[in-house]
Amino acid sequence: KHVVLLTNAHQRSVDLKFAQLAMAIHFDDILISHTFQLPKEHADFWPTLEQHYPLIKERSLFIDDNVQVLKAAQQHGVGQLLLVRQPDSTREPNPEHLDFVNLLSYSQIISINE
């Protein structure tokens, strides 16, 4: 398996987060949506991504905390989608969304040492 972080965050924000949390070891690649000049929720993002980073959509698992991003991935044919309802532990969870498998937090799938 190949694990990729695909984020709308700017590189500086990603670097800051990785400096604070031991997350980088969990990823084979880190892709910043700004590199493609489109956010992940834009319909043209996914075809543009595939031009630069081929993936097997039907077998790919995509996890996000944004329903609009997941819908864009779904419309592009990404086969396995998970919604994280509480990406920030200091805030209340977002409501469940019946179109996707719901996780409460990322900690259910990955151990992050803070």
N, CA, C and O atoms as a Tinker XYZ file with bonds, in Angstrom:
   456  protein
     1  N      0.842000   -1.183000    0.000000    73     2
     2  CA     0.000000    0.000000    0.000000    64     1     3
     3  C      0.877000    1.232000    0.000000    63     2     4     5
     4  O      2.013000    1.214000    0.473000    81     3
     5  N      0.330000    2.290000   -0.534000    73     3     6
     6  CA     1.028000    3.568000   -0.649000    64     5     7
     7  C      0.158000    4.608000    0.057000    63     6     8     9
     8  O     -1.002000    4.785000   -0.315000    81     7
     9  N      0.688000    5.291000    1.056000    73     7    10
    10  CA    -0.079000    6.241000    1.852000    64     9    11
    11  C      0.373000    7.662000    1.532000    63    10    12    13
    12  O      1.543000    8.016000    1.676000    81    11
    13  N     -0.599000    8.465000    1.093000    73    11    14
    14  CA    -0.305000    9.824000    0.653000    64    13    15
    15  C     -1.149000   10.806000    1.452000    63    14    16    17
    16  O     -2.351000   10.603000    1.622000    81    15
    17  N     -0.523000   11.864000    1.939000    73    15    18
    18  CA    -1.260000   12.964000    2.540000    64    17    19
    19  C     -1.572000   13.943000    1.417000    63    18    20    21
    20  O     -0.669000   14.443000    0.746000    81    19
    21  N     -2.838000   14.206000    1.225000    73    19    22
    22  CA    -3.313000   15.139000    0.205000    64    21    23
    23  C     -4.032000   16.257000    0.938000    63    22    24    25
    24  O     -5.084000   16.028000    1.534000    81    23
    25  N     -3.480000   17.467000    0.902000    73    23    26
    26  CA    -3.995000   18.532000    1.751000    64    25    27
    27  C     -4.180000   19.847000    1.004000    63    26    28    29
    28  O     -3.471000   20.137000    0.040000    81    27
    29  N     -5.144000   20.634000    1.466000    73    27    30
    30  CA    -5.323000   22.002000    0.981000    64    29    31
    31  C     -4.436000   22.983000    1.744000    63    30    32    33
    32  O     -4.327000   24.148000    1.362000    81    31
    33  N     -3.815000   22.527000    2.798000    73    31    34
    34  CA    -2.978000   23.414000    3.611000    64    33    35
    35  C     -1.741000   23.856000    2.821000    63    34    36    37
    36  O     -1.254000   23.142000    1.944000    81    35
    37  N     -1.257000   25.033000    3.152000    73    35    38
    38  CA    -0.025000   25.508000    2.532000    64    37    39
    39  C      1.157000   24.738000    3.099000    63    38    40    41
    40  O      1.079000   24.189000    4.199000    81    39
    41  N      2.241000   24.699000    2.354000    73    39    42
    42  CA     3.432000   23.948000    2.765000    64    41    43
    43  C      3.920000   24.386000    4.138000    63    42    44    45
    44  O      4.321000   23.543000    4.941000    81    43
    45  N      3.895000   25.671000    4.423000    73    43    46
    46  CA     4.363000   26.169000    5.725000    64    45    47
    47  C      3.532000   25.583000    6.864000    63    46    48    49
    48  O      4.079000   25.213000    7.903000    81    47
    49  N      2.220000   25.498000    6.676000    73    47    50
    50  CA     1.343000   24.911000    7.702000    64    49    51
    51  C      1.632000   23.436000    7.898000    63    50    52    53
    52  O      1.650000   22.944000    9.026000    81    51
    53  N      1.858000   22.735000    6.805000    73    51    54
    54  CA     2.184000   21.302000    6.889000    64    53    55
    55  C      3.496000   21.118000    7.639000    63    54    56    57
    56  O      3.592000   20.258000    8.515000    81    55
    57  N      4.502000   21.912000    7.306000    73    55    58
    58  CA     5.802000   21.812000    7.982000    64    57    59
    59  C      5.669000   22.071000    9.477000    63    58    60    61
    60  O      6.291000   21.390000   10.292000    81    59
    61  N      4.858000   23.057000    9.828000    73    59    62
    62  CA     4.649000   23.387000   11.239000    64    61    63
    63  C      3.975000   22.231000   11.975000    63    62    64    65
    64  O      4.388000   21.860000   13.073000    81    63
    65  N      2.945000   21.669000   11.368000    73    63    66
    66  CA     2.229000   20.556000   11.999000    64    65    67
    67  C      3.147000   19.343000   12.162000    63    66    68    69
    68  O      3.133000   18.685000   13.202000    81    67
    69  N      3.940000   19.051000   11.138000    73    67    70
    70  CA     4.851000   17.903000   11.213000    64    69    71
    71  C      5.951000   18.126000   12.246000    63    70    72    73
    72  O      6.459000   17.166000   12.826000    81    71
    73  N      6.321000   19.378000   12.479000    73    71    74
    74  CA     7.318000   19.674000   13.506000    64    73    75
    75  C      6.750000   19.430000   14.903000    63    74    76    77
    76  O      7.491000   19.104000   15.830000    81    75
    77  N      5.423000   19.588000   15.051000    73    75    78
    78  CA     4.783000   19.415000   16.358000    64    77    79
    79  C      4.328000   17.988000   16.615000    63    78    80    81
    80  O      4.313000   17.534000   17.759000    81    79
    81  N      3.955000   17.276000   15.552000    73    79    82
    82  CA     3.420000   15.923000   15.692000    64    81    83
    83  C      4.254000   14.940000   14.882000    63    82    84    85
    84  O      4.767000   15.281000   13.816000    81    83
    85  N      4.382000   13.749000   15.378000    73    83    86
    86  CA     5.143000   12.713000   14.669000    64    85    87
    87  C      4.256000   12.047000   13.625000    63    86    88    89
    88  O      3.906000   10.873000   13.750000    81    87
    89  N      3.891000   12.818000   12.583000    73    87    90
    90  CA     2.974000   12.305000   11.568000    64    89    91
    91  C      3.678000   11.872000   10.286000    63    90    92    93
    92  O      3.227000   10.940000    9.620000    81    91
    93  N      4.758000   12.525000    9.940000    73    91    94
    94  CA     5.393000   12.317000    8.636000    64    93    95
    95  C      5.756000   10.856000    8.390000    63    94    96    97
    96  O      5.754000   10.401000    7.246000    81    95
    97  N      6.060000   10.133000    9.433000    73    95    98
    98  CA     6.459000    8.731000    9.267000    64    97    99
    99  C      5.340000    7.857000    8.707000    63    98   100   101
   100  O      5.595000    6.752000    8.229000    81    99
   101  N      4.114000    8.343000    8.763000    73    99   102
   102  CA     2.969000    7.564000    8.298000    64   101   103
   103  C      2.707000    7.701000    6.798000    63   102   104   105
   104  O      1.860000    6.991000    6.256000    81   103
   105  N      3.424000    8.608000    6.117000    73   103   106
   106  CA     3.122000    8.905000    4.720000    64   105   107
   107  C      4.304000    8.635000    3.805000    63   106   108   109
   108  O      5.455000    8.917000    4.137000    81   107
   109  N      3.983000    8.080000    2.641000    73   107   110
   110  CA     5.001000    7.878000    1.618000    64   109   111
   111  C      5.225000    9.151000    0.807000    63   110   112   113
   112  O      6.341000    9.415000    0.358000    81   111
   113  N      4.178000    9.929000    0.621000    73   111   114
   114  CA     4.241000   11.192000   -0.117000    64   113   115
   115  C      3.317000   12.208000    0.530000    63   114   116   117
   116  O      2.361000   11.854000    1.221000    81   115
   117  N      3.623000   13.480000    0.292000    73   115   118
   118  CA     2.777000   14.577000    0.742000    64   117   119
   119  C      2.499000   15.452000   -0.474000    63   118   120   121
   120  O      3.423000   15.979000   -1.095000    81   119
   121  N      1.235000   15.600000   -0.805000    73   119   122
   122  CA     0.838000   16.416000   -1.950000    64   121   123
   123  C      0.016000   17.600000   -1.467000    63   122   124   125
   124  O     -0.951000   17.438000   -0.723000    81   123
   125  N      0.412000   18.789000   -1.900000    73   123   126
   126  CA    -0.248000   20.030000   -1.526000    64   125   127
   127  C     -1.121000   20.456000   -2.702000    63   126   128   129
   128  O     -0.622000   20.603000   -3.818000    81   127
   129  N     -2.414000   20.656000   -2.467000    73   127   130
   130  CA    -3.328000   20.984000   -3.563000    64   129   131
   131  C     -2.934000   22.271000   -4.289000    63   130   132   133
   132  O     -3.219000   22.425000   -5.476000    81   131
   133  N     -2.288000   23.184000   -3.585000    73   131   134
   134  CA    -1.870000   24.440000   -4.218000    64   133   135
   135  C     -0.867000   24.200000   -5.349000    63   134   136   137
   136  O     -0.737000   25.024000   -6.255000    81   135
   137  N     -0.165000   23.078000   -5.294000    73   135   138
   138  CA     0.751000   22.704000   -6.372000    64   137   139
   139  C     -0.005000   22.570000   -7.691000    63   138   140   141
   140  O      0.529000   22.863000   -8.761000    81   139
   141  N     -1.256000   22.123000   -7.596000    73   139   142
   142  CA    -2.092000   21.924000   -8.776000    64   141   143
   143  C     -2.984000   23.137000   -9.053000    63   142   144   145
   144  O     -3.766000   23.129000  -10.004000    81   143
   145  N     -2.867000   24.174000   -8.226000    73   143   146
   146  CA    -3.614000   25.424000   -8.344000    64   145   147
   147  C     -5.130000   25.235000   -8.246000    63   146   148   149
   148  O     -5.905000   26.016000   -8.799000    81   147
   149  N     -5.529000   24.193000   -7.539000    73   147   150
   150  CA    -6.948000   23.915000   -7.325000    64   149   151
   151  C     -7.133000   23.306000   -5.939000    63   150   152   153
   152  O     -6.317000   22.485000   -5.520000    81   151
   153  N     -8.187000   23.689000   -5.218000    73   151   154
   154  CA    -8.472000   23.006000   -3.953000    64   153   155
   155  C     -9.096000   21.637000   -4.225000    63   154   156   157
   156  O     -9.636000   21.393000   -5.304000    81   155
   157  N     -9.015000   20.763000   -3.246000    73   155   158
   158  CA    -9.524000   19.386000   -3.414000    64   157   159
   159  C    -11.014000   19.337000   -3.720000    63   158   160   161
   160  O    -11.470000   18.386000   -4.355000    81   159
   161  N    -11.774000   20.316000   -3.296000    73   159   162
   162  CA   -13.220000   20.285000   -3.523000    64   161   163
   163  C    -13.607000   20.745000   -4.932000    63   162   164   165
   164  O    -14.773000   20.638000   -5.311000    81   163
   165  N    -12.664000   21.246000   -5.701000    73   163   166
   166  CA   -12.945000   21.690000   -7.073000    64   165   167
   167  C    -13.042000   20.474000   -7.999000    63   166   168   169
   168  O    -12.221000   19.560000   -7.919000    81   167
   169  N    -14.042000   20.470000   -8.871000    73   167   170
   170  CA   -14.269000   19.317000   -9.762000    64   169   171
   171  C    -13.065000   19.016000  -10.646000    63   170   172   173
   172  O    -12.830000   17.854000  -10.977000    81   171
   173  N    -12.300000   20.024000  -11.036000    73   171   174
   174  CA   -11.134000   19.798000  -11.906000    64   173   175
   175  C     -9.907000   19.317000  -11.145000    63   174   176   177
   176  O     -8.920000   18.912000  -11.758000    81   175
   177  N     -9.958000   19.358000   -9.821000    73   175   178
   178  CA    -8.785000   18.938000   -9.044000    64   177   179
   179  C     -8.424000   17.472000   -9.303000    63   178   180   181
   180  O     -7.262000   17.151000   -9.552000    81   179
   181  N     -9.405000   16.604000   -9.246000    73   179   182
   182  CA    -9.124000   15.168000   -9.307000    64   181   183
   183  C     -8.549000   14.731000  -10.660000    63   182   184   185
   184  O     -7.582000   13.970000  -10.673000    81   183
   185  N     -9.094000   15.175000  -11.793000    73   183   186
   186  CA    -8.447000   14.827000  -13.070000    64   185   187
   187  C     -7.032000   15.408000  -13.177000    63   186   188   189
   188  O     -6.133000   14.776000  -13.732000    81   187
   189  N     -6.848000   16.617000  -12.641000    73   187   190
   190  CA    -5.517000   17.236000  -12.662000    64   189   191
   191  C     -4.550000   16.428000  -11.807000    63   190   192   193
   192  O     -3.415000   16.183000  -12.215000    81   191
   193  N     -4.991000   16.017000  -10.632000    73   191   194
   194  CA    -4.154000   15.185000   -9.766000    64   193   195
   195  C     -3.725000   13.918000  -10.494000    63   194   196   197
   196  O     -2.551000   13.546000  -10.467000    81   195
   197  N     -4.670000   13.264000  -11.140000    73   195   198
   198  CA    -4.357000   11.996000  -11.820000    64   197   199
   199  C     -3.384000   12.152000  -12.983000    63   198   200   201
   200  O     -2.677000   11.204000  -13.326000    81   199
   201  N     -3.337000   13.324000  -13.587000    73   199   202
   202  CA    -2.363000   13.560000  -14.651000    64   201   203
   203  C     -0.946000   13.520000  -14.100000    63   202   204   205
   204  O     -0.012000   13.138000  -14.806000    81   203
   205  N     -0.783000   13.913000  -12.840000    73   203   206
   206  CA     0.537000   13.984000  -12.212000    64   205   207
   207  C      0.812000   12.829000  -11.257000    63   206   208   209
   208  O      1.965000   12.498000  -10.980000    81   207
   209  N     -0.247000   12.228000  -10.766000    73   207   210
   210  CA    -0.109000   11.195000   -9.732000    64   209   211
   211  C     -1.162000   10.118000   -9.972000    63   210   212   213
   212  O     -2.230000   10.142000   -9.360000    81   211
   213  N     -0.862000    9.177000  -10.858000    73   211   214
   214  CA    -1.860000    8.135000  -11.181000    64   213   215
   215  C     -2.263000    7.331000   -9.941000    63   214   216   217
   216  O     -1.443000    7.056000   -9.064000    81   215
   217  N     -3.541000    6.963000   -9.893000    73   215   218
   218  CA    -4.031000    6.137000   -8.801000    64   217   219
   219  C     -5.081000    5.169000   -9.328000    63   218   220   221
   220  O     -5.702000    5.407000  -10.364000    81   219
   221  N     -5.264000    4.108000   -8.620000    73   219   222
   222  CA    -6.315000    3.145000   -8.949000    64   221   223
   223  C     -7.528000    3.573000   -8.135000    63   222   224   225
   224  O     -7.667000    3.211000   -6.966000    81   223
   225  N     -8.397000    4.344000   -8.766000    73   223   226
   226  CA    -9.501000    4.991000   -8.044000    64   225   227
   227  C    -10.375000    3.999000   -7.291000    63   226   228   229
   228  O    -10.749000    4.244000   -6.144000    81   227
   229  N    -10.700000    2.882000   -7.928000    73   227   230
   230  CA   -11.622000    1.924000   -7.316000    64   229   231
   231  C    -11.047000    1.333000   -6.028000    63   230   232   233
   232  O    -11.799000    0.960000   -5.127000    81   231
   233  N     -9.731000    1.247000   -5.939000    73   231   234
   234  CA    -9.082000    0.635000   -4.780000    64   233   235
   235  C     -8.534000    1.661000   -3.801000    63   234   236   237
   236  O     -8.007000    1.303000   -2.749000    81   235
   237  N     -8.658000    2.933000   -4.147000    73   235   238
   238  CA    -8.090000    3.984000   -3.304000    64   237   239
   239  C     -9.027000    4.317000   -2.147000    63   238   240   241
   240  O    -10.248000    4.347000   -2.299000    81   239
   241  N     -8.427000    4.564000   -1.002000    73   239   242
   242  CA    -9.151000    5.012000    0.185000    64   241   243
   243  C     -8.809000    6.475000    0.394000    63   242   244   245
   244  O     -7.636000    6.842000    0.476000    81   243
   245  N     -9.832000    7.307000    0.478000    73   243   246
   246  CA    -9.632000    8.729000    0.713000    64   245   247
   247  C    -10.386000    9.111000    1.978000    63   246   248   249
   248  O    -11.568000    8.803000    2.127000    81   247
   249  N     -9.690000    9.785000    2.887000    73   247   250
   250  CA   -10.243000   10.169000    4.181000    64   249   251
   251  C    -10.157000   11.680000    4.286000    63   250   252   253
   252  O     -9.103000   12.265000    4.036000    81   251
   253  N    -11.266000   12.317000    4.655000    73   251   254
   254  CA   -11.257000   13.771000    4.779000    64   253   255
   255  C    -12.290000   14.193000    5.822000    63   254   256   257
   256  O    -13.173000   13.421000    6.194000    81   255
   257  N    -12.160000   15.426000    6.279000    73   255   258
   258  CA   -13.130000   15.961000    7.242000    64   257   259
   259  C    -14.076000   16.959000    6.591000    63   258   260   261
   260  O    -14.846000   17.628000    7.279000    81   259
   261  N    -14.020000   17.062000    5.261000    73   259   262
   262  CA   -14.837000   18.014000    4.523000    64   261   263
   263  C    -15.753000   17.251000    3.564000    63   262   264   265
   264  O    -15.281000   16.567000    2.656000    81   263
   265  N    -17.057000   17.375000    3.771000    73   263   266
   266  CA   -18.036000   16.654000    2.951000    64   265   267
   267  C    -17.927000   17.055000    1.485000    63   266   268   269
   268  O    -18.059000   16.207000    0.602000    81   267
   269  N    -17.686000   18.342000    1.214000    73   267   270
   270  CA   -17.586000   18.787000   -0.180000    64   269   271
   271  C    -16.387000   18.158000   -0.883000    63   270   272   273
   272  O    -16.470000   17.821000   -2.064000    81   271
   273  N    -15.292000   18.000000   -0.181000    73   271   274
   274  CA   -14.112000   17.350000   -0.745000    64   273   275
   275  C    -14.420000   15.878000   -1.037000    63   274   276   277
   276  O    -14.054000   15.361000   -2.093000    81   275
   277  N    -15.090000   15.213000   -0.106000    73   275   278
   278  CA   -15.451000   13.809000   -0.313000    64   277   279
   279  C    -16.412000   13.647000   -1.482000    63   278   280   281
   280  O    -16.303000   12.684000   -2.241000    81   279
   281  N    -17.343000   14.568000   -1.634000    73   279   282
   282  CA   -18.275000   14.496000   -2.763000    64   281   283
   283  C    -17.533000   14.659000   -4.091000    63   282   284   285
   284  O    -17.851000   13.972000   -5.062000    81   283
   285  N    -16.560000   15.551000   -4.143000    73   283   286
   286  CA   -15.767000   15.734000   -5.363000    64   285   287
   287  C    -14.987000   14.459000   -5.686000    63   286   288   289
   288  O    -14.913000   14.050000   -6.845000    81   287
   289  N    -14.410000   13.837000   -4.668000    73   287   290
   290  CA   -13.678000   12.581000   -4.867000    64   289   291
   291  C    -14.628000   11.479000   -5.333000    63   290   292   293
   292  O    -14.284000   10.685000   -6.208000    81   291
   293  N    -15.813000   11.435000   -4.749000    73   291   294
   294  CA   -16.819000   10.439000   -5.119000    64   293   295
   295  C    -17.244000   10.623000   -6.577000    63   294   296   297
   296  O    -17.366000    9.646000   -7.316000    81   295
   297  N    -17.466000   11.855000   -6.986000    73   295   298
   298  CA   -17.866000   12.133000   -8.366000    64   297   299
   299  C    -16.767000   11.765000   -9.354000    63   298   300   301
   300  O    -17.048000   11.459000  -10.513000    81   299
   301  N    -15.530000   11.792000   -8.907000    73   299   302
   302  CA   -14.413000   11.402000   -9.764000    64   301   303
   303  C    -14.188000    9.888000   -9.767000    63   302   304   305
   304  O    -13.380000    9.385000  -10.546000    81   303
   305  N    -14.888000    9.172000   -8.913000    73   303   306
   306  CA   -14.799000    7.719000   -8.925000    64   305   307
   307  C    -13.899000    7.095000   -7.882000    63   306   308   309
   308  O    -13.591000    5.906000   -7.965000    81   307
   309  N    -13.464000    7.883000   -6.888000    73   307   310
   310  CA   -12.666000    7.304000   -5.804000    64   309   311
   311  C    -13.568000    6.340000   -5.047000    63   310   312   313
   312  O    -14.656000    6.714000   -4.609000    81   311
   313  N    -13.113000    5.101000   -4.895000    73   311   314
   314  CA   -13.977000    4.026000   -4.433000    64   313   315
   315  C    -14.272000    3.948000   -2.953000    63   314   316   317
   316  O    -15.377000    3.558000   -2.574000    81   315
   317  N    -13.332000    4.302000   -2.106000    73   315   318
   318  CA   -13.496000    4.127000   -0.665000    64   317   319
   319  C    -13.349000    5.483000    0.008000    63   318   320   321
   320  O    -12.289000    6.105000   -0.068000    81   319
   321  N    -14.412000    5.944000    0.668000    73   319   322
   322  CA   -14.413000    7.282000    1.250000    64   321   323
   323  C    -14.827000    7.238000    2.721000    63   322   324   325
   324  O    -15.809000    6.589000    3.083000    81   323
   325  N    -14.064000    7.936000    3.559000    73   323   326
   326  CA   -14.371000    8.024000    4.986000    64   325   327
   327  C    -14.437000    9.485000    5.392000    63   326   328   329
   328  O    -13.592000   10.288000    4.997000    81   327
   329  N    -15.446000    9.825000    6.184000    73   327   330
   330  CA   -15.603000   11.170000    6.713000    64   329   331
   331  C    -15.166000   11.190000    8.175000    63   330   332   333
   332  O    -15.649000   10.395000    8.981000    81   331
   333  N    -14.255000   12.095000    8.515000    73   331   334
   334  CA   -13.855000   12.306000    9.906000    64   333   335
   335  C    -14.700000   13.445000   10.452000    63   334   336   337
   336  O    -14.636000   14.571000    9.959000    81   335
   337  N    -15.490000   13.145000   11.467000    73   335   338
   338  CA   -16.454000   14.109000   12.000000    64   337   339
   339  C    -15.856000   15.098000   12.991000    63   338   340   341
   340  O    -16.393000   16.191000   13.167000    81   339
   341  N    -14.751000   14.731000   13.644000    73   339   342
   342  CA   -14.167000   15.623000   14.639000    64   341   343
   343  C    -12.654000   15.751000   14.383000    63   342   344   345
   344  O    -11.845000   15.150000   15.090000    81   343
   345  N    -12.289000   16.538000   13.367000    73   343   346
   346  CA   -10.865000   16.679000   13.063000    64   345   347
   347  C    -10.103000   17.473000   14.123000    63   346   348   349
   348  O     -8.884000   17.349000   14.239000    81   347
   349  N    -10.808000   18.270000   14.877000    73   347   350
   350  CA   -10.206000   19.098000   15.920000    64   349   351
   351  C    -10.787000   18.657000   17.256000    63   350   352   353
   352  O    -11.979000   18.831000   17.509000    81   351
   353  N     -9.947000   18.090000   18.104000    73   351   354
   354  CA   -10.433000   17.538000   19.382000    64   353   355
   355  C    -10.917000   18.611000   20.349000    63   354   356   357
   356  O    -11.542000   18.292000   21.361000    81   355
   357  N    -10.642000   19.865000   20.057000    73   355   358
   358  CA   -11.107000   20.937000   20.946000    64   357   359
   359  C    -12.500000   21.431000   20.568000    63   358   360   361
   360  O    -13.050000   22.303000   21.240000    81   359
   361  N    -13.076000   20.880000   19.496000    73   359   362
   362  CA   -14.408000   21.289000   19.050000    64   361   363
   363  C    -15.358000   20.096000   19.048000    63   362   364   365
   364  O    -14.938000   18.939000   19.058000    81   363
   365  N    -16.632000   20.408000   19.036000    73   363   366
   366  CA   -17.645000   19.350000   18.970000    64   365   367
   367  C    -17.598000   18.656000   17.605000    63   366   368   369
   368  O    -17.209000   19.279000   16.616000    81   367
   369  N    -17.985000   17.384000   17.533000    73   367   370
   370  CA   -18.017000   16.677000   16.251000    64   369   371
   371  C    -19.069000   17.272000   15.312000    63   370   372   373
   372  O    -20.111000   17.763000   15.745000    81   371
   373  N    -18.767000   17.213000   14.038000    73   371   374
   374  CA   -19.746000   17.585000   13.021000    64   373   375
   375  C    -20.815000   16.501000   12.965000    63   374   376   377
   376  O    -20.571000   15.381000   13.413000    81   375
   377  N    -21.989000   16.805000   12.429000    73   375   378
   378  CA   -23.047000   15.786000   12.327000    64   377   379
   379  C    -22.629000   14.634000   11.413000    63   378   380   381
   380  O    -21.783000   14.789000   10.532000    81   379
   381  N    -23.240000   13.490000   11.646000    73   379   382
   382  CA   -23.002000   12.348000   10.755000    64   381   383
   383  C    -23.514000   12.682000    9.363000    63   382   384   385
   384  O    -24.447000   13.468000    9.195000    81   383
   385  N    -22.884000   12.072000    8.373000    73   383   386
   386  CA   -23.318000   12.248000    6.992000    64   385   387
   387  C    -23.550000   10.859000    6.417000    63   386   388   389
   388  O    -22.624000   10.053000    6.334000    81   387
   389  N    -24.774000   10.582000    6.023000    73   387   390
   390  CA   -25.166000    9.229000    5.640000    64   389   391
   391  C    -24.582000    8.750000    4.318000    63   390   392   393
   392  O    -24.629000    7.554000    4.029000    81   391
   393  N    -24.030000    9.656000    3.504000    73   391   394
   394  CA   -23.445000    9.240000    2.223000    64   393   395
   395  C    -22.078000    8.590000    2.383000    63   394   396   397
   396  O    -21.569000    7.984000    1.440000    81   395
   397  N    -21.479000    8.708000    3.562000    73   395   398
   398  CA   -20.111000    8.213000    3.770000    64   397   399
   399  C    -20.008000    7.424000    5.066000    63   398   400   401
   400  O    -20.822000    7.589000    5.975000    81   399
   401  N    -19.002000    6.570000    5.137000    73   399   402
   402  CA   -18.660000    5.930000    6.400000    64   401   403
   403  C    -18.102000    7.033000    7.290000    63   402   404   405
   404  O    -17.247000    7.810000    6.863000    81   403
   405  N    -18.582000    7.100000    8.517000    73   403   406
   406  CA   -18.187000    8.161000    9.444000    64   405   407
   407  C    -17.234000    7.628000   10.507000    63   406   408   409
   408  O    -17.462000    6.575000   11.102000    81   407
   409  N    -16.167000    8.381000   10.728000    73   407   410
   410  CA   -15.263000    8.143000   11.855000    64   409   411
   411  C    -15.404000    9.339000   12.781000    63   410   412   413
   412  O    -15.672000   10.452000   12.328000    81   411
   413  N    -15.227000    9.117000   14.055000    73   411   414
   414  CA   -15.279000   10.259000   14.960000    64   413   415
   415  C    -14.026000   11.105000   14.789000    63   414   416   417
   416  O    -14.116000   12.321000   14.621000    81   415
   417  N    -12.850000   10.467000   14.830000    73   415   418
   418  CA   -11.606000   11.239000   14.730000    64   417   419
   419  C    -10.534000   10.415000   14.018000    63   418   420   421
   420  O    -10.666000    9.203000   13.843000    81   419
   421  N     -9.494000   11.094000   13.621000    73   419   422
   422  CA    -8.369000   10.423000   12.960000    64   421   423
   423  C     -7.710000    9.400000   13.873000    63   422   424   425
   424  O     -7.103000    8.439000   13.399000    81   423
   425  N     -7.828000    9.605000   15.184000    73   423   426
   426  CA    -7.177000    8.693000   16.128000    64   425   427
   427  C     -7.745000    7.269000   16.028000    63   426   428   429
   428  O     -7.129000    6.327000   16.526000    81   427
   429  N     -8.897000    7.105000   15.398000    73   427   430
   430  CA    -9.443000    5.762000   15.215000    64   429   431
   431  C     -8.675000    4.948000   14.180000    63   430   432   433
   432  O     -8.792000    3.723000   14.135000    81   431
   433  N     -7.888000    5.633000   13.346000    73   431   434
   434  CA    -7.168000    4.917000   12.291000    64   433   435
   435  C     -5.673000    5.110000   12.322000    63   434   436   437
   436  O     -4.935000    4.365000   11.677000    81   435
   437  N     -5.209000    6.117000   13.075000    73   435   438
   438  CA    -3.767000    6.386000   13.117000    64   437   439
   439  C     -3.385000    6.858000   14.505000    63   438   440   441
   440  O     -4.115000    7.634000   15.121000    81   439
   441  N     -2.273000    6.408000   14.992000    73   439   442
   442  CA    -1.779000    6.831000   16.296000    64   441   443
   443  C     -0.816000    7.995000   16.087000    63   442   444   445
   444  O      0.196000    7.857000   15.399000    81   443
   445  N     -1.134000    9.133000   16.680000    73   443   446
   446  CA    -0.293000   10.321000   16.552000    64   445   447
   447  C      0.234000   10.677000   17.925000    63   446   448   449
   448  O     -0.537000   10.911000   18.856000    81   447
   449  N      1.537000   10.717000   18.045000    73   447   450
   450  CA     2.164000   11.087000   19.314000    64   449   451
   451  C      2.238000   12.598000   19.418000    63   450   452   453
   452  O      2.932000   13.254000   18.641000    81   451
   453  N      1.518000   13.141000   20.381000    73   451   454
   454  CA     1.511000   14.610000   20.542000    64   453   455
   455  C      2.506000   15.006000   21.592000    63   454   456
   456  O      2.659000   16.193000   21.881000    81   455
